[in-house]
Amino acid sequence: MTWLWAIIVGLALGLIAKAIIPGKQQIPLWLTVIFGMLGSLLGNWLATGIGVADTKGIDWIRHLLQLVGAVFIVAVGDRLWVSMRSRKKHVA
């Protein structure tokens, strides 16, 4: 069940991140899910580092950090994806 939640959260964070980032991202859906999952891990790591990973009630700061991590990773990952795809087209 843990992997299922990770995939669901990754999908949600990845899609929200794509909606926040201006312009059209060219990464496929499967990569959006992976980048969302990585953003969630990055946000959890940051939240643990600053001591807000576990608070009373809803962990709003942790969730915000997860979203920020997803936005960062989706933005960087999309640029890398586009550059790799364009490089392959020039070689072929």
N, C-alpha and C positions, 0 to 999 in steps of 0.2 A: 504494500500500500504506500510505502514511503516513495518509491519511484514514481508511482502514479501521481502523487501530490507534487513531486518535483517537476514532472512534465506539465501538469496543469498550471502550476505557478510560473514555470518558464514560458509557457505559451502566453499567459495573461501579461506577464511583465514584458515579454518581447513585443507583443502587439501594442501595448501602451507606449513602449519606448519608440516604436516605429511611428506612432501617431504624434508623439511629441517632437520628434526630430523633423525639421523642415525639409521639404523635398520628398522625392520618391526613393525609397530604399529598394535595392535590387536583389537582396538576399532571399533565398527561398524560405518557405515556411519551416522546414525542418531545421534550418540554420537559425531562424528566429527563435525557435524553442530552445535550442542549445545555448544561444547567446543570452536569452532570458534566464536560463538556469545558472549560467556563469555569473550574470549580474546579481542574481539572488545570493549566490555564494560570496561574491565580493561585498555586497551590502551587509551580510551577516558577519563577515570577517571585520569590516569597519565598525559595526555596532558593538561587537565584542571588544574590539580595541579601545573604544571610547567608553565602554561600560554601560551601554544602553540596550544590550541584547535581550535582557529579561527584566521587564518592569511590571508593575501592577497594572492590570487592565490590558488594553490593546497596545501593542508595541509600535506606535505610530512612527517613531524615529527610525526604528529598524526597517519598517516597511518603506519609508521614504528613502533610506539609504540603499535598499534593494532596488528601488526604481531608478535612482541615480546611477547605480552600478550597471543596470540593464541599459539605460540610455547611453552611457559611455561605451559599453562593450558593443552594442548594436551599431553605434556610429562608427567606431573604429573598425569593427568587423565588416561593415558594409563597404567601407573604403577599400579594405584589403580584398574583399570579394570582387569588387569592380576592377581593381587593378590586376588581379590574377586572371579574370575573365578576358580583359582587353589584351593582356600579354599573350594569352593563348590564341586569340584571333589573329594577332600580328605574326605569330610564328607559323601558323598553319597556312 
